[in-house]
Amino acid sequence: MEQTKQQEIFTGPWALPIVRYETTMYFADLRLQQFRDVSNPHNYVEFDSEKGKQMCEQGGVVVCRECRMCAIISTALQKNELRCMNCLAKIVPKVRL
């Protein structure tokens, strides 16, 4: 009998990406859709707030309009069409003027 290999699943802690907005450093918590102050995690900014939308644009955070999955896309990436990794809906990157 052949023994099938089981894929190891990492269940340990993950390091959240950090973005800087003005003079404050924030963790980008994609699961909760919040930016959390590194020095005080109880201080947070929701992605959907006005400030959060500015921070998302600056940090390259995109949210799928269809399924609300979040991802960080490099602001240097110049693609015409991006797709959500979850539902494959088209994500339109914001154009900077």
Backbone as ProteinMPNN parsed JSONL, in Angstrom:
{"seq_chain_A": "MEQTKQQEIFTGPWALPIVRYETTMYFADLRLQQFRDVSNPHNYVEFDSEKGKQMCEQGGVVVCRECRMCAIISTALQKNELRCMNCLAKIVPKVRL", "coords_chain_A": {"N_chain_A": [[0.827, -1.188, 0.0], [0.444, 2.187, -0.793], [1.705, 4.961, 0.913], [0.218, 7.984, 1.579], [1.439, 11.287, 1.365], [1.097, 13.697, 3.825], [0.272, 17.065, 3.782], [2.06, 19.52, 5.475], [0.711, 21.832, 7.693], [1.094, 25.088, 8.622], [0.545, 26.318, 11.759], [1.282, 28.228, 13.49], [2.109, 31.523, 14.858], [1.57, 34.416, 12.764], [3.351, 36.978, 11.092], [2.243, 40.211, 10.885], [1.925, 42.501, 8.169], [3.462, 45.757, 8.119], [2.561, 49.132, 7.906], [3.305, 52.569, 7.299], [1.805, 55.527, 8.319], [1.62, 58.879, 8.13], [3.152, 59.808, 11.023], [2.946, 57.47, 12.384], [3.23, 53.951, 12.929], [1.536, 51.145, 11.658], [0.008, 47.932, 12.034], [-1.153, 45.984, 9.37], [-3.987, 44.459, 9.448], [-5.365, 42.118, 7.735], [-7.354, 40.206, 8.009], [-9.159, 41.184, 9.976], [-9.671, 43.555, 8.762], [-8.5, 46.025, 9.464], [-6.315, 48.684, 10.456], [-3.883, 48.544, 12.873], [-2.44, 50.279, 15.512], [0.99, 50.025, 16.082], [2.305, 50.53, 18.52], [0.169, 50.716, 20.277], [-2.11, 48.505, 20.129], [-4.856, 48.612, 20.622], [-5.728, 50.921, 19.557], [-7.114, 51.57, 16.58], [-7.807, 51.673, 13.004], [-10.455, 51.402, 10.838], [-10.633, 49.758, 7.657], [-12.699, 50.662, 5.98], [-13.217, 53.273, 6.753], [-12.789, 56.874, 6.221], [-10.122, 57.742, 6.706], [-8.968, 55.207, 6.773], [-9.353, 54.361, 4.118], [-7.603, 56.082, 2.791], [-5.211, 55.197, 3.905], [-5.186, 52.562, 2.969], [-4.876, 52.975, 0.217], [-2.353, 54.205, 0.184], [-0.787, 52.181, 1.336], [-1.12, 50.04, -0.368], [-3.173, 48.228, 0.019], [-5.822, 46.265, -1.018], [-9.308, 45.645, -1.384], [-11.572, 43.207, -2.215], [-14.516, 43.896, -3.968], [-16.581, 42.128, -4.285], [-16.332, 39.749, -2.597], [-15.057, 40.66, -0.323], [-12.471, 39.923, 0.384], [-9.132, 40.609, 1.372], [-5.995, 41.936, 0.254], [-2.503, 42.688, -0.112], [-1.082, 44.666, -2.46], [1.71, 45.488, -4.303], [2.483, 48.893, -4.643], [4.055, 49.59, -6.717], [3.447, 47.904, -8.705], [2.276, 47.712, -11.896], [-0.303, 46.847, -13.306], [-2.896, 46.189, -15.638], [-5.137, 44.68, -15.094], [-6.296, 43.132, -12.255], [-7.106, 40.277, -10.306], [-9.265, 38.965, -7.786], [-8.057, 36.647, -5.436], [-9.724, 34.893, -4.218], [-12.485, 34.907, -5.193], [-12.171, 35.541, -7.837], [-13.098, 37.911, -8.909], [-12.848, 41.01, -10.684], [-10.412, 43.371, -9.731], [-10.032, 46.721, -9.458], [-7.321, 48.714, -9.575], [-6.55, 51.743, -7.814], [-5.916, 54.777, -9.462], [-3.184, 56.872, -9.28], [-2.895, 60.327, -9.258]], "CA_chain_A": [[0.0, 0.0, 0.0], [1.178, 3.446, -0.83], [1.376, 5.893, 1.989], [0.103, 9.333, 1.036], [2.109, 12.316, 2.147], [0.214, 14.756, 4.294], [0.866, 18.383, 3.691], [2.162, 20.159, 6.769], [0.036, 23.115, 7.761], [1.672, 25.948, 9.648], [-0.503, 26.861, 12.614], [1.893, 29.166, 14.428], [1.77, 32.935, 14.658], [1.964, 35.059, 11.522], [3.772, 38.37, 11.236], [1.4, 41.09, 10.086], [2.664, 43.567, 7.487], [3.413, 47.049, 8.78], [2.54, 50.305, 7.029], [3.498, 53.84, 8.001], [0.895, 56.596, 7.915], [2.116, 60.079, 8.804], [4.279, 59.46, 11.904], [2.589, 56.272, 13.145], [3.352, 52.647, 12.278], [0.344, 50.338, 11.874], [-0.107, 46.587, 11.48], [-2.272, 45.841, 8.436], [-4.668, 43.212, 9.782], [-6.257, 41.859, 6.6], [-8.487, 39.397, 8.457], [-10.114, 42.066, 10.644], [-9.802, 44.733, 7.914], [-8.173, 47.166, 10.31], [-4.934, 49.059, 10.717], [-3.726, 48.624, 14.323], [-1.244, 51.003, 15.943], [2.008, 49.093, 16.573], [2.602, 50.79, 19.928], [-1.064, 50.544, 21.041], [-3.013, 47.775, 19.235], [-6.263, 48.942, 20.868], [-6.003, 52.063, 18.685], [-7.177, 51.01, 15.231], [-8.532, 52.388, 11.956], [-11.149, 50.466, 9.941], [-10.347, 49.963, 6.237], [-13.813, 51.359, 5.326], [-13.308, 54.679, 7.168], [-12.108, 57.793, 5.296], [-8.687, 57.623, 6.96], [-8.596, 53.852, 6.377], [-9.273, 54.306, 2.654], [-6.344, 56.746, 2.422], [-4.128, 54.306, 4.314], [-5.204, 51.424, 2.04], [-4.29, 53.435, -1.045], [-0.925, 54.432, 0.408], [-0.108, 50.926, 1.665], [-1.338, 49.018, -1.391], [-4.177, 47.262, 0.458], [-7.014, 46.249, -1.857], [-10.401, 44.836, -0.861], [-12.462, 42.765, -3.295], [-15.881, 44.406, -3.782], [-17.528, 41.015, -4.324], [-16.261, 38.833, -1.45], [-14.41, 41.386, 0.775], [-11.138, 39.413, 0.687], [-8.125, 41.669, 1.322], [-4.631, 41.577, -0.133], [-1.6, 43.821, -0.269], [-0.502, 44.681, -3.798], [2.758, 46.498, -4.381], [2.073, 50.098, -5.366], [4.896, 49.679, -7.902], [2.9, 46.983, -9.694], [1.472, 48.428, -12.887], [-1.069, 45.886, -14.092], [-4.186, 46.703, -16.064], [-6.226, 43.897, -14.538], [-5.996, 42.263, -11.132], [-8.253, 39.45, -9.936], [-9.32, 38.488, -6.412], [-7.594, 35.261, -5.351], [-10.78, 34.087, -3.637], [-13.663, 34.753, -6.056], [-11.727, 35.903, -9.184], [-13.696, 39.167, -9.371], [-11.856, 41.99, -11.123], [-10.07, 44.42, -8.777], [-9.54, 47.877, -10.191], [-6.431, 49.499, -8.728], [-6.757, 53.19, -7.877], [-4.902, 55.471, -10.246], [-2.682, 58.04, -8.587], [-2.715, 61.48, -10.131]], "C_chain_A": [[0.866, 1.245, 0.0], [0.721, 4.343, 0.306], [1.334, 7.299, 1.398], [0.785, 10.317, 1.965], [1.08, 13.361, 2.553], [0.961, 16.067, 4.238], [0.89, 19.003, 5.081], [1.517, 21.541, 6.708], [0.615, 23.897, 8.926], [0.551, 26.571, 10.455], [0.04, 27.856, 13.63], [1.508, 30.599, 14.134], [2.29, 33.463, 13.328], [2.41, 36.487, 11.838], [2.905, 39.223, 10.318], [2.257, 42.146, 9.404], [2.461, 44.894, 8.205], [3.437, 48.156, 7.728], [2.719, 51.552, 7.885], [2.508, 54.847, 7.432], [1.217, 57.799, 8.779], [3.274, 59.664, 9.715], [4.05, 58.161, 12.666], [2.748, 55.022, 12.295], [2.12, 51.816, 12.661], [0.557, 48.929, 11.328], [-1.281, 46.61, 10.515], [-2.9, 44.481, 8.692], [-5.723, 42.943, 8.715], [-7.486, 41.072, 7.023], [-9.571, 40.269, 9.097], [-10.413, 43.329, 9.847], [-9.636, 46.01, 8.736], [-6.673, 47.432, 10.258], [-4.828, 49.237, 12.226], [-2.401, 49.278, 14.65], [-0.255, 50.01, 16.557], [2.253, 49.286, 18.063], [1.374, 50.636, 20.828], [-2.1, 49.847, 20.16], [-4.498, 48.027, 19.469], [-6.695, 50.167, 20.069], [-5.986, 51.542, 17.247], [-8.002, 51.893, 14.306], [-9.146, 51.335, 11.037], [-10.796, 50.785, 8.485], [-11.422, 50.812, 5.569], [-13.964, 52.821, 5.733], [-12.57, 55.563, 6.159], [-10.586, 57.702, 5.458], [-8.182, 56.251, 6.514], [-8.461, 53.707, 4.871], [-7.988, 54.973, 2.159], [-5.158, 55.845, 2.744], [-4.043, 53.089, 3.39], [-4.532, 51.81, 0.721], [-2.782, 53.602, -0.908], [-0.179, 53.119, 0.619], [-0.3, 49.815, 0.658], [-2.337, 47.949, -0.987], [-5.388, 47.382, -0.451], [-8.029, 45.293, -1.241], [-11.305, 44.489, -2.031], [-13.878, 43.252, -2.993], [-16.898, 43.273, -3.694], [-17.52, 40.194, -3.032], [-15.575, 39.426, -0.229], [-13.063, 40.785, 1.191], [-10.135, 40.548, 0.496], [-6.778, 41.103, 0.902], [-3.809, 42.849, -0.199], [-0.922, 43.666, -1.617], [0.536, 45.792, -3.825], [2.273, 47.688, -5.187], [2.924, 50.296, -6.614], [4.376, 48.784, -9.023], [1.972, 47.73, -10.636], [0.786, 47.412, -13.791], [-2.403, 46.517, -14.47], [-5.335, 45.968, -15.391], [-5.71, 42.996, -13.426], [-7.262, 41.499, -10.797], [-8.134, 39.036, -8.479], [-8.896, 37.019, -6.393], [-8.681, 34.339, -4.823], [-11.92, 33.835, -4.622], [-13.386, 35.091, -7.52], [-12.417, 37.138, -9.756], [-12.581, 40.143, -9.73], [-11.663, 43.058, -10.049], [-9.452, 45.549, -9.571], [-8.626, 48.67, -9.273], [-6.714, 50.983, -8.892], [-5.606, 53.832, -8.618], [-4.478, 56.705, -9.472], [-2.451, 59.145, -9.588], [-1.556, 62.314, -9.673]], "O_chain_A": [[1.876, 1.333, 0.698], [-0.466, 4.464, 0.608], [2.304, 7.75, 0.788], [0.717, 10.195, 3.188], [0.298, 13.842, 1.732], [2.133, 16.155, 4.603], [-0.121, 19.016, 5.782], [1.758, 22.313, 5.779], [0.624, 23.431, 10.066], [-0.299, 27.272, 9.906], [-0.682, 28.276, 14.535], [0.679, 30.862, 13.263], [3.321, 33.013, 12.829], [1.887, 37.118, 12.757], [2.842, 38.982, 9.113], [3.218, 42.637, 9.996], [1.422, 45.127, 8.822], [4.227, 48.119, 6.785], [2.329, 51.579, 9.052], [2.389, 54.999, 6.216], [1.104, 57.75, 10.003], [4.297, 59.203, 9.21], [4.868, 57.785, 13.506], [2.446, 55.022, 11.102], [1.714, 51.784, 13.823], [1.201, 48.745, 10.295], [-2.313, 47.206, 10.824], [-2.403, 43.464, 8.209], [-6.833, 43.471, 8.779], [-8.558, 41.254, 6.447], [-10.756, 40.113, 8.799], [-11.306, 44.094, 10.21], [-10.467, 46.918, 8.72], [-5.872, 46.523, 10.043], [-5.599, 50.0, 12.809], [-1.359, 48.882, 14.129], [-0.617, 49.242, 17.448], [2.394, 48.307, 18.796], [1.527, 50.444, 22.034], [-2.893, 50.522, 19.504], [-5.32, 47.697, 18.614], [-7.89, 50.425, 19.921], [-4.939, 51.118, 16.757], [-8.781, 52.737, 14.748], [-8.437, 50.473, 10.517], [-10.675, 51.954, 8.12], [-11.109, 51.604, 4.681], [-14.754, 53.545, 5.128], [-11.81, 55.056, 5.333], [-9.854, 57.599, 4.473], [-7.096, 56.142, 5.945], [-7.564, 53.014, 4.391], [-7.356, 54.488, 1.22], [-4.216, 55.738, 1.958], [-2.946, 52.636, 3.064], [-3.721, 51.057, 0.183], [-2.024, 53.188, -1.785], [0.941, 52.959, 0.134], [0.294, 48.746, 0.803], [-2.356, 46.871, -1.58], [-5.923, 48.475, -0.636], [-7.669, 44.272, -0.657], [-11.754, 45.375, -2.757], [-14.384, 43.046, -1.89], [-17.96, 43.438, -3.094], [-18.573, 39.966, -2.436], [-15.509, 38.769, 0.81], [-12.563, 41.116, 2.266], [-10.268, 41.352, -0.426], [-6.465, 39.941, 1.164], [-4.349, 43.948, -0.326], [-0.268, 42.658, -1.883], [0.256, 46.917, -3.409], [1.722, 47.529, -6.276], [2.56, 51.086, -7.485], [4.819, 48.899, -10.165], [0.982, 48.317, -10.198], [1.241, 47.151, -14.904], [-2.969, 47.292, -13.699], [-6.389, 46.554, -15.141], [-4.797, 42.197, -13.634], [-8.367, 42.009, -10.981], [-7.033, 38.784, -7.989], [-9.328, 36.237, -7.239], [-8.573, 33.121, -4.964], [-12.287, 32.685, -4.863], [-14.273, 34.945, -8.361], [-12.333, 37.391, -10.958], [-11.499, 40.103, -9.145], [-12.638, 43.59, -9.518], [-8.462, 45.355, -10.275], [-9.094, 49.245, -8.29], [-7.076, 51.434, -9.978], [-4.448, 53.465, -8.419], [-5.321, 57.498, -9.053], [-1.873, 58.919, -10.651], [-1.248, 63.334, -10.289]]}, "name": "protein", "num_of_chains": 1, "seq": "MEQTKQQEIFTGPWALPIVRYETTMYFADLRLQQFRDVSNPHNYVEFDSEKGKQMCEQGGVVVCRECRMCAIISTALQKNELRCMNCLAKIVPKVRL"}
